[in-house]
Every structure is written in C-alpha cells, then in structure tokens.
Amino acid sequence: MRAHTAVRPAARDIAGQTGARAPARARLAAVLLARALRIVVVGLLAGTGLVSVIGRGGAWVWWLDLFAHFRIHYAALLLICFVLASALRSRRLVVVAGVLLVLELVTLAPYAVPGDRSAAGPSLRLAHFNVLSANREHARVQAWIVETGAELVFLQEVTPRWAEVLAATPGHRLIEVVARDDNFGLAILARDGGAVEIVGREQLVFAGLPALALQLRHHGRSLAVLSLHTLPPLSAAASARRDTQLVAAAQWAATQEAAGAAPVILGDFNATPFSAALAPLTAVGLQDSLSAGGLLGAGSWPDVIWPLRIAIDHCWHDAHLVTVERTIGPALGSDHRPLQVTLAWATGP
C-alpha cells in the first residue's frame, strides 16, 4: 500500500508539469507567429513602398514609369500591411504603412468619386478594340461589334485579313482603313443608319505610325475623333516614341478645339492613367473618361483574371462632353478587352 501511495504524487507532478508546458508552448507559438508576420509586413512595406515611390519618377527616367501602372495593386497591398501592423500593435509599422497608403489613396482619389454626368441631348456611343493581329476569333469579334450598337467602332492591329473580316461585318460599313502586316494597322466602322454625320476623315502619321481622324456633326455640334495606337515602352527609344505620339495627339486635340470641334481620343495608349506619358492630354484640357467612375473595372490588358489587368485602353475627351457610360467588354481572343464609351454633350454653355 505504501508503494502505491508513493506513486500517486509522482504521477500528479508529471501531469502538472505537462499541463504547465502547454501554455508555454502556446506563448512560444504566438511569439514566433508575431515575428513571422512582422518579417512579412516589413518585406511588403519595403518592396511596395520602393516601387510606389520610384514609380513617380517616370517623367525623368523612362523605366521608372513602368512602376506607375499598378497604383491599385499598391494600395491593396499597403492596406493589408496596415491591418497586419495594427494587429501586431507596432506603432512604427502602422505609421509607415499609413503614410504610404495615404499617398496611394491621394493618387486614386480623382477616380474614386464619379464626376458630373449631367448631359444635354442624345448620346453618342463609341467602341474601341485592339483586335490583336494574330487573333482568329473573327466571328466573335463581328458579333460583338453588332451587339454594341455603337455608332462608330475603332479597331487596332488591323492586318489585311482583318480588314476583309471587318468589311464583312453585318450592318456596318468600313469607312477608313490602314491595313498593315505589323501591329499598327487601324480601321473604323460606321453603323448603318447611325445618327452621327461624318463630314471629314484623315489619315495622320505620329512619330512614324498611323492615326485615323474623323470630323463629325452630332446634335448640331462638331466633334473630332482620333484613333491612336502607341508603341509599347519596352526601351528608352520606344518609350520616347510613344511619348511623341501622345504629344502629337494632344497637339491635334488643341487644334481641333481651336477650330470649334470637341476632340475625342481613343486607343491603346500603352500607359495607364497614372503614367507621366499622359500629362500632355491633361495639359490641353482633355478629360479621362474614367473620371466618371469605374476604375476598379477598367483593366483592359492583358486578358487574364480581373485583379491582374491594367487600364491601357483609353477614351479622353473635351470638357464640353461627359462620359455617360464606360464599360470593358468580354474576352474575344485578343490580349486586350474591348472598350465601350457613351458620350453626350455636357449641360451648360
């Protein structure tokens, strides 16, 4: 009996020691998790903060501008960092994440609140699509063009084969085309029975690449529409050439404004709204159609899942016009998604 009695306290001691170890292990796990989260937050802040800041230097160094296109992504990552830093109760990390997040939100703020859409008179629906020269989904593209109901459809990367396909689109006529074997062919389709009056057309050359312009009468007033496809900024020379195209487009817009026509520019600009390359358009008073709202859904390239797309297909227009509606269309075999824009004359003078 004595032997058994001696064993029982020993068993209780062992059980007590095991029970004491459990909270200690939990505390150790919590400490290790906190350290791991801190490392993750510091890494994300360092990386995201770096590319966010240097992306603001695109006006001086061409390749820095490549980092300007992902402002929405930066804001999302910084928000995650801010939440994690708050959970860690790290005042320094919270402050750093908060400052960087505010900088991104200031950049995004002009697109967060939809602009005035007050319009007078009938609207004008336009469509733009970089079809991709190698795309073979001809029937799907034709069907989309018909379904849009757009008065005018501006196409890019139009090859001779694509010109034949577009010319056969039901209910539309091919009114202008520059078919090329590279990626810079252009075309314009007009819907049969459309209300807009085409009073002039012009083939232009900006930095050695084509652009198409139309002179229109709509609701008794004059418009001028330009279709432009810029060079991808994959080198210093290519970036400079793209920028020259956009400067030329801005000068064209200023000329149209001086002549009494409201300018509109559509196209694949190979730049997002946050790129320094678009500054010339702002300088001549043009407005981004995205100011009407919809930035989160504006990604048009590449044709991958939504969060990874960026907005490089644009419509910029004169201040006498407002964007009534702006939508990105479905996947149609191209690396771009199509863009549909409905414009109308703004109320007032």
Residue frames as qw, qx, qy, qz and C-alpha x, y, z in Angstrom:
[[0.000, 0.885, 0.466, 0.000, 0.00, 0.00, 0.00],
 [0.314, -0.777, 0.088, 0.538, 2.82, 2.41, 0.76],
 [0.407, -0.105, 0.588, 0.691, 4.42, 1.80, -2.64],
 [0.174, 0.619, 0.658, 0.393, 1.20, 2.61, -4.44],
 [0.177, -0.911, -0.301, 0.218, 0.68, 5.67, -2.31],
 [0.399, -0.571, 0.275, 0.663, 4.16, 6.98, -3.23],
 [0.374, 0.195, 0.650, 0.632, 3.48, 6.63, -6.96],
 [0.115, 0.798, 0.586, 0.086, 0.36, 8.79, -6.98],
 [0.147, -0.887, -0.008, 0.438, 2.05, 12.11, -6.04],
 [0.370, -0.331, 0.577, 0.648, 4.72, 11.47, -8.65],
 [0.291, 0.452, 0.742, 0.401, 2.04, 10.93, -11.32],
 [0.010, 0.914, 0.386, -0.127, 0.35, 14.15, -10.28],
 [0.300, -0.705, 0.245, 0.594, 3.67, 16.01, -10.53],
 [0.358, -0.010, 0.696, 0.622, 4.25, 14.76, -14.07],
 [0.165, 0.692, 0.667, 0.223, 0.72, 15.70, -15.10],
 [0.146, -0.907, -0.180, 0.352, 1.22, 19.15, -13.60],
 [0.339, -0.489, 0.438, 0.674, 4.47, 19.66, -15.46],
 [0.301, 0.276, 0.749, 0.522, 2.83, 18.59, -18.75],
 [0.043, 0.841, 0.538, 0.017, -0.07, 20.96, -18.15],
 [0.245, -0.818, 0.038, 0.520, 2.34, 23.80, -17.42],
 [0.398, -0.189, 0.579, 0.686, 4.19, 23.21, -20.68],
 [0.317, 0.601, 0.686, 0.260, 1.02, 23.68, -22.79],
 [0.031, 0.966, 0.199, -0.163, 0.60, 27.44, -22.10],
 [0.367, -0.651, 0.404, 0.528, 4.33, 27.92, -22.58],
 [0.443, 0.111, 0.724, 0.516, 4.19, 26.26, -25.98],
 [0.221, 0.805, 0.539, 0.113, 1.20, 28.40, -26.95],
 [0.148, -0.926, 0.037, 0.346, 3.07, 31.54, -25.92],
 [0.428, -0.388, 0.586, 0.568, 6.11, 30.46, -27.93],
 [0.398, 0.423, 0.716, 0.388, 3.96, 29.77, -30.98],
 [0.088, 0.931, 0.346, -0.069, 2.34, 33.20, -30.65],
 [0.283, -0.784, 0.275, 0.478, 5.74, 34.89, -30.39],
 [0.441, -0.114, 0.703, 0.547, 7.04, 33.03, -33.45],
 [0.310, 0.660, 0.645, 0.229, 3.90, 33.88, -35.42],
 [0.043, -0.958, -0.134, 0.249, 4.20, 37.55, -34.48],
 [0.353, -0.588, 0.473, 0.553, 7.84, 37.58, -35.59],
 [0.427, 0.198, 0.751, 0.463, 6.95, 35.90, -38.88],
 [0.196, 0.842, 0.499, 0.068, 4.15, 38.42, -39.51],
 [0.190, -0.881, 0.097, 0.421, 6.49, 41.28, -38.69],
 [0.409, -0.285, 0.634, 0.591, 9.00, 40.00, -41.25],
 [0.337, 0.507, 0.720, 0.334, 6.22, 39.69, -43.85],
 [0.037, 0.938, 0.320, -0.126, 4.94, 43.22, -43.13],
 [0.290, -0.739, 0.305, 0.527, 8.42, 44.75, -43.22],
 [0.422, -0.041, 0.717, 0.553, 9.16, 42.97, -46.51],
 [0.257, 0.682, 0.645, 0.231, 5.88, 44.03, -48.10],
 [0.083, -0.946, -0.148, 0.278, 6.28, 47.61, -46.91],
 [0.363, -0.564, 0.447, 0.592, 9.85, 47.84, -48.16],
 [0.368, 0.136, 0.753, 0.528, 9.03, 46.36, -51.57],
 [0.154, 0.762, 0.607, 0.166, 5.72, 48.10, -52.15],
 [0.178, -0.900, -0.086, 0.389, 6.94, 51.40, -50.77],
 [0.396, -0.393, 0.494, 0.667, 10.01, 51.33, -53.02],
 [0.270, 0.291, 0.721, 0.568, 8.16, 50.67, -56.30],
 [0.012, 0.849, 0.526, -0.052, 5.40, 53.10, -55.30],
 [0.221, -0.834, 0.054, 0.502, 7.83, 55.95, -54.76],
 [0.322, -0.318, 0.580, 0.677, 10.11, 55.34, -57.74],
 [0.315, 0.500, 0.749, 0.300, 7.06, 54.99, -59.99],
 [0.043, 0.924, 0.288, -0.249, 6.52, 58.70, -59.51],
 [0.270, -0.656, 0.371, 0.599, 9.75, 59.46, -61.33],
 [0.662, 0.360, 0.608, 0.252, 8.57, 58.41, -64.78],
 [0.305, 0.944, 0.111, -0.055, 8.73, 61.96, -66.11],
 [0.102, -0.862, 0.477, 0.136, 12.53, 61.89, -65.68],
 [0.137, -0.371, 0.904, 0.159, 13.57, 58.25, -66.23],
 [0.595, 0.084, -0.478, -0.640, 11.59, 56.19, -68.72],
 [0.528, -0.050, -0.848, -0.006, 11.78, 52.82, -66.95],
 [0.033, 0.072, 0.659, -0.748, 10.57, 54.28, -63.64],
 [0.519, 0.074, -0.075, -0.848, 7.26, 54.97, -65.35],
 [0.551, -0.001, -0.798, -0.244, 6.76, 51.21, -65.71],
 [0.264, -0.185, -0.814, 0.484, 6.15, 51.08, -61.95],
 [0.229, 0.057, 0.177, -0.955, 3.44, 53.76, -62.12],
 [0.484, -0.072, -0.588, -0.644, 0.83, 51.47, -63.65],
 [0.542, -0.237, -0.805, 0.044, -0.02, 49.42, -60.54],
 [0.138, -0.355, 0.330, -0.864, -1.40, 52.02, -58.13],
 [0.778, -0.294, -0.117, -0.543, -4.49, 49.99, -57.29],
 [0.877, -0.018, -0.454, 0.154, -2.34, 46.95, -56.51],
 [0.343, 0.287, -0.490, 0.748, -0.02, 49.01, -54.33],
 [0.414, -0.385, 0.170, -0.807, -2.96, 50.43, -52.40],
 [0.891, -0.215, -0.265, -0.299, -4.35, 46.94, -51.78],
 [0.764, 0.081, -0.489, 0.412, -1.00, 45.63, -50.52],
 [0.132, 0.333, -0.392, 0.847, -0.47, 48.66, -48.28],
 [0.636, -0.390, -0.011, -0.666, -3.94, 48.25, -46.80],
 [0.917, -0.139, -0.374, 0.020, -3.06, 44.66, -45.93],
 [0.539, 0.216, -0.456, 0.675, 0.19, 45.87, -44.34],
 [0.216, -0.435, 0.209, -0.849, -1.69, 48.49, -42.34],
 [0.822, -0.342, -0.150, -0.430, -4.13, 45.89, -40.99],
 [0.878, -0.026, -0.396, 0.266, -1.36, 43.45, -40.10],
 [0.329, 0.338, -0.389, 0.791, 0.74, 46.18, -38.47],
 [0.471, -0.461, 0.102, -0.745, -2.27, 47.19, -36.38],
 [0.921, -0.245, -0.252, -0.169, -2.75, 43.57, -35.32],
 [0.753, 0.102, -0.388, 0.522, 0.91, 43.43, -34.30],
 [0.366, -0.904, -0.190, 0.112, 0.48, 46.70, -32.36],
 [0.638, -0.104, 0.136, 0.751, 3.61, 48.07, -33.96],
 [0.076, 0.872, 0.210, -0.435, 3.31, 51.83, -33.96],
 [0.149, -0.558, 0.499, 0.647, 6.22, 52.36, -36.34],
 [0.207, 0.112, 0.867, 0.440, 4.90, 49.90, -38.93],
 [0.165, 0.730, 0.647, -0.144, 1.40, 51.37, -38.63],
 [0.006, 0.822, -0.028, -0.569, 2.74, 54.87, -39.30],
 [0.150, -0.364, 0.682, 0.616, 4.85, 53.79, -42.29],
 [0.191, 0.332, 0.886, 0.261, 2.02, 51.75, -43.81],
 [0.112, 0.791, 0.513, -0.313, -0.46, 54.55, -43.15],
 [0.021, -0.716, 0.219, 0.663, 1.68, 57.24, -44.81],
 [0.113, -0.178, 0.799, 0.564, 2.35, 55.13, -47.90],
 [0.165, 0.494, 0.852, 0.056, -1.31, 54.15, -48.12],
 [0.104, 0.811, 0.295, -0.495, -2.43, 57.77, -47.93],
 [0.051, -0.524, 0.485, 0.698, -0.07, 58.68, -50.78],
 [0.098, 0.113, 0.896, 0.418, -1.65, 56.00, -52.96],
 [0.100, 0.657, 0.727, -0.174, -5.17, 56.99, -51.99],
 [0.044, 0.726, -0.003, -0.686, -4.44, 60.62, -52.91],
 [0.019, -0.280, 0.707, 0.650, -3.38, 59.42, -56.35],
 [0.002, -0.297, -0.926, -0.231, -6.52, 57.31, -56.72],
 [0.095, 0.490, 0.542, -0.677, -8.89, 59.90, -55.22],
 [0.279, 0.354, -0.238, -0.860, -9.75, 61.69, -58.51],
 [0.415, 0.035, -0.783, -0.461, -11.16, 58.40, -59.80],
 [0.081, -0.173, -0.902, 0.388, -12.94, 57.42, -56.59],
 [0.257, 0.549, 0.477, -0.636, -15.77, 59.94, -56.85],
 [0.442, 0.475, 0.641, 0.409, -17.67, 59.89, -60.16],
 [0.104, -0.124, 0.104, 0.981, -17.70, 63.19, -61.99],
 [0.445, 0.434, 0.279, -0.732, -20.76, 65.10, -63.12],
 [0.288, 0.135, 0.859, 0.401, -22.67, 63.16, -65.77],
 [0.329, 0.680, 0.390, -0.527, -25.31, 65.82, -66.42],
 [0.299, -0.014, 0.665, 0.684, -25.86, 65.77, -70.16],
 [0.436, 0.549, 0.173, -0.691, -28.00, 67.54, -72.70],
 [0.593, 0.517, -0.373, -0.492, -29.32, 65.91, -75.85],
 [0.984, 0.106, -0.092, -0.108, -28.83, 62.47, -77.38],
 [0.587, -0.599, 0.505, 0.201, -25.76, 60.40, -76.56],
 [0.609, 0.625, -0.461, -0.162, -23.08, 59.06, -78.87],
 [0.880, -0.324, 0.348, 0.000, -21.87, 55.51, -78.37],
 [0.413, 0.721, -0.552, -0.061, -18.31, 54.68, -79.44],
 [0.951, -0.247, 0.182, 0.037, -16.33, 51.46, -79.24],
 [0.220, 0.774, -0.593, -0.019, -12.61, 50.71, -79.39],
 [0.946, -0.193, 0.260, -0.031, -10.87, 47.36, -79.66],
 [0.061, 0.649, -0.733, -0.194, -7.29, 46.23, -80.20],
 [0.920, 0.112, -0.087, -0.366, -8.20, 43.02, -82.02],
 [0.580, -0.462, 0.644, 0.188, -4.66, 41.51, -81.91],
 [0.402, 0.558, -0.519, -0.508, -3.23, 40.91, -85.36],
 [0.166, 0.208, -0.960, -0.088, -2.88, 37.14, -84.76],
 [0.470, 0.131, 0.630, -0.604, -6.42, 36.74, -83.40],
 [0.126, -0.037, -0.848, -0.514, -8.57, 34.25, -85.34],
 [0.095, 0.474, 0.793, -0.370, -11.84, 34.79, -83.46],
 [0.002, 0.088, 0.379, 0.921, -13.27, 36.70, -86.40],
 [0.336, -0.501, -0.677, -0.421, -16.91, 35.69, -85.97],
 [0.450, -0.595, -0.537, 0.393, -16.92, 36.53, -82.25],
 [0.235, -0.285, -0.014, 0.929, -15.47, 39.99, -82.91],
 [0.137, -0.241, -0.529, -0.802, -18.05, 40.64, -85.64],
 [0.416, -0.579, -0.691, -0.121, -20.85, 39.57, -83.31],
 [0.398, -0.512, -0.374, 0.663, -19.55, 41.85, -80.54],
 [0.103, -0.055, 0.215, 0.970, -19.41, 44.82, -82.92],
 [0.295, -0.406, -0.620, -0.603, -23.04, 44.25, -83.90],
 [0.496, -0.568, -0.640, 0.148, -24.13, 43.82, -80.26],
 [0.339, -0.241, -0.266, 0.870, -22.54, 47.05, -79.07],
 [0.153, 0.846, 0.509, 0.038, -24.85, 49.22, -81.11],
 [0.352, -0.571, 0.084, 0.737, -22.01, 51.74, -81.33],
 [0.451, 0.849, 0.075, -0.265, -22.28, 54.43, -83.96],
 [0.463, 0.748, -0.471, 0.064, -18.57, 54.16, -84.65],
 [0.923, -0.333, 0.152, 0.119, -16.14, 51.34, -83.90],
 [0.206, 0.851, -0.482, 0.012, -12.39, 51.95, -83.90],
 [0.991, -0.086, 0.055, 0.082, -10.18, 48.90, -84.42],
 [0.021, -0.845, 0.533, 0.052, -6.43, 48.48, -83.94],
 [0.380, -0.343, 0.842, 0.172, -3.81, 45.93, -85.03],
 [0.750, 0.499, 0.260, -0.349, -5.73, 45.55, -88.27],
 [0.380, -0.261, 0.740, 0.490, -3.99, 43.33, -90.83],
 [0.326, 0.159, -0.552, -0.751, -5.13, 42.87, -94.45],
 [0.298, -0.235, -0.919, -0.107, -7.02, 39.74, -93.35],
 [0.072, -0.474, -0.637, 0.603, -8.70, 41.62, -90.51],
 [0.191, 0.311, -0.135, -0.921, -9.67, 44.38, -92.94],
 [0.355, -0.064, -0.769, -0.528, -11.55, 41.80, -95.03],
 [0.272, -0.376, -0.855, 0.233, -13.31, 40.44, -91.94],
 [0.015, -0.443, -0.381, 0.811, -14.31, 43.89, -90.70],
 [0.235, 0.170, -0.393, -0.873, -15.61, 44.90, -94.12],
 [0.419, -0.187, -0.809, -0.368, -18.00, 41.93, -93.93],
 [0.019, -0.180, -0.733, 0.656, -19.44, 42.87, -90.53],
 [0.027, -0.600, -0.746, -0.289, -23.25, 42.87, -90.78],
 [0.168, -0.897, -0.409, 0.018, -24.95, 46.24, -90.52],
 [0.360, -0.783, 0.149, 0.485, -21.69, 48.19, -90.73],
 [0.682, 0.699, 0.007, 0.216, -19.54, 49.78, -93.38],
 [0.714, -0.287, 0.047, 0.637, -15.77, 50.15, -93.37],
 [0.208, 0.965, 0.158, 0.004, -15.22, 53.87, -93.80],
 [0.144, 0.868, -0.464, 0.103, -11.46, 54.06, -93.21],
 [0.961, -0.221, 0.120, 0.119, -8.64, 51.51, -93.01],
 [0.207, 0.777, -0.594, 0.022, -4.87, 51.40, -92.86],
 [0.990, -0.127, 0.041, -0.053, -4.13, 47.67, -93.05],
 [0.130, 0.763, -0.626, 0.092, -0.61, 46.65, -92.11],
 [0.833, 0.071, -0.548, 0.038, 1.30, 43.42, -91.59],
 [0.281, 0.187, -0.654, 0.677, 2.64, 44.62, -88.23],
 [0.231, -0.505, -0.765, 0.327, 0.66, 45.57, -85.10],
 [0.060, -0.418, -0.172, 0.890, -0.21, 49.13, -86.10],
 [0.055, -0.309, -0.674, -0.669, -2.96, 48.81, -88.66],
 [0.191, 0.269, 0.477, -0.814, -6.16, 50.78, -87.99],
 [0.086, -0.354, -0.751, -0.551, -9.77, 50.74, -89.17],
 [0.271, 0.142, 0.390, -0.868, -13.06, 52.50, -88.50],
 [0.040, -0.377, -0.882, -0.281, -16.52, 51.01, -88.90],
 [0.300, -0.009, 0.136, -0.944, -19.74, 53.05, -89.03],
 [0.305, 0.299, 0.872, -0.240, -23.10, 51.53, -88.17],
 [0.004, -0.333, -0.647, -0.686, -25.65, 51.66, -90.97],
 [0.301, -0.718, -0.516, -0.359, -28.41, 54.13, -90.23],
 [0.501, -0.354, -0.406, 0.678, -26.43, 55.87, -87.50],
 [0.007, -0.935, -0.348, 0.065, -27.44, 59.36, -86.45],
 [0.388, -0.681, 0.212, 0.583, -23.93, 60.82, -86.47],
 [0.611, 0.790, 0.056, -0.008, -22.88, 62.69, -89.62],
 [0.715, -0.271, 0.281, 0.580, -19.32, 62.12, -90.90],
 [0.313, 0.935, 0.069, -0.150, -18.14, 65.31, -92.56],
 [0.340, 0.798, -0.495, 0.049, -14.44, 64.52, -92.94],
 [0.950, -0.262, 0.115, 0.126, -11.76, 61.91, -92.44],
 [0.231, 0.862, -0.444, 0.081, -7.99, 61.98, -92.35],
 [0.946, -0.072, -0.163, 0.271, -5.05, 59.60, -92.19],
 [0.126, -0.932, 0.304, -0.154, -2.30, 61.02, -89.98],
 [0.826, 0.153, -0.405, 0.361, 1.20, 59.95, -89.02],
 [0.408, -0.854, 0.223, -0.232, 2.53, 60.50, -85.49],
 [0.401, -0.627, 0.667, 0.038, 6.17, 59.52, -84.86],
 [0.162, 0.350, -0.846, -0.367, 6.13, 57.33, -87.97],
 [0.084, 0.228, 0.965, -0.094, 2.99, 55.39, -87.00],
 [0.148, -0.398, -0.554, -0.716, -0.55, 55.86, -88.36],
 [0.125, 0.336, 0.627, -0.691, -3.53, 57.51, -86.72],
 [0.014, 0.463, 0.710, 0.531, -7.05, 57.99, -88.06],
 [0.050, 0.279, 0.367, -0.886, -9.24, 61.05, -87.51],
 [0.051, 0.577, 0.743, 0.336, -12.89, 61.79, -88.22],
 [0.111, -0.009, 0.126, -0.986, -14.76, 65.08, -88.31],
 [0.104, -0.440, -0.891, -0.036, -18.35, 64.65, -87.11],
 [0.307, -0.292, 0.005, -0.906, -21.60, 66.53, -86.60],
 [0.351, -0.312, -0.873, 0.131, -23.69, 65.33, -83.70],
 [0.194, -0.746, -0.571, 0.283, -26.76, 67.02, -82.28],
 [0.215, 0.945, 0.168, 0.182, -25.91, 70.12, -84.31],
 [0.298, -0.883, 0.348, 0.095, -22.39, 70.41, -82.90],
 [0.647, 0.603, -0.465, 0.039, -18.92, 69.49, -84.14],
 [0.786, -0.499, 0.362, 0.051, -16.71, 66.71, -82.85],
 [0.511, 0.634, -0.579, -0.043, -13.36, 65.33, -83.95],
 [0.900, -0.333, 0.261, -0.104, -12.39, 61.75, -83.03],
 [0.299, 0.688, -0.661, -0.020, -8.86, 60.34, -83.21],
 [0.986, -0.161, 0.025, -0.038, -7.87, 56.66, -83.08],
 [0.165, 0.793, -0.561, 0.173, -4.32, 56.15, -81.85],
 [0.971, -0.204, -0.078, 0.093, -2.19, 53.08, -81.08],
 [0.057, -0.893, 0.441, -0.064, 1.11, 53.93, -79.41],
 [0.638, 0.381, -0.648, 0.164, 4.32, 51.95, -79.31],
 [0.817, -0.520, -0.241, 0.061, 4.87, 49.77, -76.20],
 [0.047, -0.905, 0.364, -0.214, 7.51, 51.42, -73.95],
 [0.980, -0.158, -0.017, 0.121, 9.91, 48.47, -73.88],
 [0.692, 0.023, -0.015, 0.722, 13.07, 50.56, -74.27],
 [0.168, -0.560, -0.115, 0.803, 14.18, 54.16, -73.92],
 [0.012, 0.099, -0.532, -0.841, 13.73, 54.71, -77.66],
 [0.192, -0.426, -0.822, -0.327, 10.31, 53.05, -77.76],
 [0.230, -0.655, -0.559, 0.454, 9.17, 54.99, -74.70],
 [0.098, -0.435, 0.095, 0.890, 10.28, 58.28, -76.24],
 [0.095, -0.093, -0.689, -0.713, 8.44, 57.42, -79.45],
 [0.215, -0.577, -0.788, -0.003, 5.25, 56.60, -77.54],
 [0.197, -0.634, -0.327, 0.673, 5.52, 59.89, -75.69],
 [0.040, -0.222, 0.380, 0.897, 5.98, 61.73, -79.01],
 [0.146, -0.360, -0.805, -0.448, 2.80, 60.12, -80.33],
 [0.253, -0.678, -0.647, 0.242, 0.86, 61.28, -77.28],
 [0.166, -0.507, -0.028, 0.845, 2.27, 64.81, -77.53],
 [0.040, -0.004, -0.599, -0.800, 1.21, 64.88, -81.19],
 [0.206, -0.523, -0.808, -0.177, -2.26, 63.66, -80.22],
 [0.226, -0.668, -0.429, 0.564, -2.54, 66.41, -77.61],
 [0.081, -0.340, 0.254, 0.902, -1.50, 69.00, -80.20],
 [0.110, -0.263, -0.776, -0.563, -4.11, 67.60, -82.59],
 [0.225, -0.643, -0.714, 0.158, -6.73, 67.96, -79.86],
 [0.178, -0.582, -0.158, 0.778, -5.73, 71.57, -79.21],
 [0.008, -0.100, 0.521, 0.848, -6.01, 72.32, -82.92],
 [0.182, -0.447, -0.811, -0.331, -9.50, 70.82, -83.09],
 [0.239, -0.665, -0.544, 0.453, -10.58, 72.76, -80.01],
 [0.124, -0.437, 0.101, 0.885, -9.34, 76.00, -81.58],
 [0.110, -0.046, -0.661, -0.741, -11.32, 75.18, -84.73],
 [0.547, -0.101, 0.104, -0.824, -14.52, 74.76, -82.73],
 [0.807, -0.022, -0.530, -0.260, -14.71, 70.95, -82.63],
 [0.663, -0.571, 0.390, -0.286, -14.77, 68.96, -79.40],
 [0.428, 0.484, -0.761, -0.054, -11.86, 66.48, -79.57],
 [0.893, -0.275, 0.261, -0.241, -12.08, 62.83, -78.52],
 [0.307, 0.575, -0.758, -0.044, -9.10, 60.44, -78.50],
 [0.930, -0.185, 0.207, -0.243, -9.50, 56.67, -78.25],
 [0.673, 0.532, -0.512, 0.027, -6.91, 53.95, -78.39],
 [0.908, -0.271, -0.155, 0.280, -4.37, 51.63, -76.90],
 [0.031, 0.953, -0.228, 0.196, -2.03, 54.14, -75.28],
 [0.804, 0.095, -0.448, 0.379, 0.27, 51.54, -73.67],
 [0.140, 0.233, -0.461, 0.844, 0.03, 53.61, -70.49],
 [0.269, -0.584, -0.751, 0.152, -2.33, 53.68, -67.53],
 [0.090, -0.916, -0.252, -0.299, -3.99, 56.84, -66.14],
 [0.585, -0.779, 0.063, 0.220, -1.12, 57.14, -63.66],
 [0.762, 0.122, 0.217, 0.598, 1.61, 57.32, -66.29],
 [0.182, -0.637, 0.062, 0.746, 3.58, 60.52, -66.78],
 [0.254, 0.066, 0.677, 0.687, 3.17, 59.96, -70.52],
 [0.029, 0.675, 0.701, 0.229, -0.46, 61.13, -70.37],
 [0.233, -0.577, -0.248, 0.743, 0.40, 64.55, -68.95],
 [0.055, -0.069, 0.401, 0.912, 0.17, 66.24, -72.41],
 [0.198, -0.484, -0.751, -0.404, -3.50, 65.21, -72.68],
 [0.337, -0.703, -0.516, 0.355, -4.29, 66.78, -69.33],
 [0.308, -0.356, 0.047, 0.881, -2.30, 69.89, -70.26],
 [0.073, -0.106, -0.484, -0.865, -4.60, 70.67, -73.21],
 [0.460, -0.037, 0.260, -0.848, -7.73, 70.26, -71.09],
 [0.634, -0.021, -0.673, -0.380, -8.83, 66.77, -72.08],
 [0.600, -0.367, 0.465, -0.537, -10.65, 64.66, -69.51],
 [0.082, 0.158, -0.983, -0.039, -10.18, 60.97, -68.86],
 [0.629, -0.252, -0.449, -0.583, -13.46, 59.08, -69.35],
 [0.590, -0.177, -0.734, 0.285, -12.51, 57.18, -66.19],
 [0.002, -0.119, 0.381, -0.917, -13.22, 60.32, -64.19],
 [0.620, -0.228, -0.236, -0.713, -16.86, 59.25, -64.48],
 [0.698, -0.350, 0.515, -0.353, -16.01, 56.26, -62.27],
 [0.966, 0.214, 0.003, -0.146, -15.26, 52.59, -62.77],
 [0.133, 0.761, -0.634, 0.028, -11.51, 52.49, -62.21],
 [0.547, -0.315, 0.758, -0.165, -11.59, 49.11, -60.47],
 [0.763, 0.311, 0.564, -0.053, -13.23, 47.52, -63.51],
 [0.394, 0.853, -0.152, -0.308, -11.25, 49.41, -66.15],
 [0.415, -0.467, 0.719, 0.303, -8.45, 46.88, -66.63],
 [0.748, 0.552, -0.036, -0.365, -8.24, 46.02, -70.33],
 [0.722, 0.505, -0.457, 0.121, -4.84, 44.31, -70.65],
 [0.207, 0.178, -0.872, -0.407, -3.63, 41.60, -70.51],
 [0.733, -0.177, -0.277, -0.595, -6.63, 39.31, -70.87],
 [0.386, 0.041, -0.857, 0.338, -6.12, 37.47, -67.58],
 [0.342, -0.610, -0.693, 0.176, -8.08, 37.36, -64.33],
 [0.030, -0.917, -0.271, -0.292, -9.54, 40.71, -63.29],
 [0.482, -0.843, 0.021, 0.240, -7.20, 41.79, -60.46],
 [0.648, -0.273, 0.375, 0.604, -4.12, 41.48, -62.71],
 [0.438, 0.616, 0.431, 0.493, -5.39, 43.60, -65.61],
 [0.233, -0.474, -0.104, 0.843, -4.42, 47.26, -66.03],
 [0.378, 0.812, 0.395, -0.203, -6.17, 50.08, -67.89],
 [0.347, -0.349, 0.420, 0.762, -4.18, 50.93, -71.02],
 [0.135, 0.439, 0.677, 0.575, -7.11, 51.31, -73.45],
 [0.104, -0.400, -0.340, 0.845, -8.50, 54.82, -73.18],
 [0.148, 0.726, 0.492, 0.457, -11.01, 57.43, -74.17],
 [0.264, -0.405, -0.229, 0.845, -10.14, 61.05, -73.41],
 [0.175, 0.688, 0.584, 0.394, -12.50, 63.83, -74.41],
 [0.088, 0.442, 0.003, 0.893, -13.16, 67.54, -74.41],
 [0.010, -0.149, -0.649, 0.746, -14.63, 69.23, -71.33],
 [0.482, 0.098, -0.084, -0.867, -17.79, 70.03, -73.29],
 [0.722, -0.025, -0.615, -0.317, -18.57, 66.30, -73.27],
 [0.527, -0.437, 0.586, -0.433, -19.38, 63.97, -70.41],
 [0.271, 0.135, -0.947, -0.112, -18.98, 60.23, -70.11],
 [0.716, -0.225, -0.010, -0.661, -22.42, 58.76, -69.56],
 [0.952, -0.179, 0.224, -0.107, -21.21, 55.15, -69.50],
 [0.280, 0.677, -0.679, -0.041, -17.89, 53.36, -69.81],
 [0.909, -0.193, 0.317, -0.190, -17.55, 49.57, -69.85],
 [0.025, -0.503, 0.830, 0.239, -14.95, 46.94, -70.61],
 [0.815, 0.178, -0.233, -0.500, -16.22, 44.18, -72.86],
 [0.944, -0.190, 0.255, -0.083, -15.74, 40.40, -72.93],
 [0.418, -0.442, 0.692, 0.389, -12.76, 38.29, -73.93],
 [0.727, 0.604, 0.085, -0.316, -12.69, 37.99, -77.71],
 [0.924, 0.229, 0.102, 0.289, -9.45, 36.17, -78.46],
 [0.345, 0.773, -0.213, 0.487, -7.21, 39.23, -78.16],
 [0.546, -0.102, -0.528, 0.643, -4.76, 40.08, -75.38],
 [0.096, -0.065, 0.184, -0.976, -6.95, 43.17, -74.83],
 [0.137, 0.568, 0.780, -0.226, -10.55, 43.58, -73.73],
 [0.164, 0.540, 0.421, 0.711, -12.69, 45.98, -75.80],
 [0.094, -0.302, -0.384, 0.868, -13.81, 49.38, -74.56],
 [0.011, 0.652, 0.630, 0.422, -17.28, 50.89, -74.97],
 [0.165, -0.272, -0.296, 0.901, -17.95, 54.56, -74.16],
 [0.070, 0.757, 0.597, 0.256, -21.15, 56.57, -74.32],
 [0.267, -0.128, -0.104, 0.949, -20.62, 60.33, -74.55],
 [0.058, 0.816, 0.554, 0.153, -23.03, 63.24, -74.51],
 [0.201, 0.593, -0.045, 0.779, -22.85, 66.99, -74.52],
 [0.306, -0.259, -0.619, 0.675, -22.45, 68.48, -71.08],
 [0.066, -0.863, -0.500, -0.033, -25.15, 70.77, -69.73],
 [0.288, -0.778, 0.010, 0.558, -24.39, 74.47, -69.69],
 [0.349, 0.847, -0.209, -0.342, -22.53, 76.61, -72.22]]
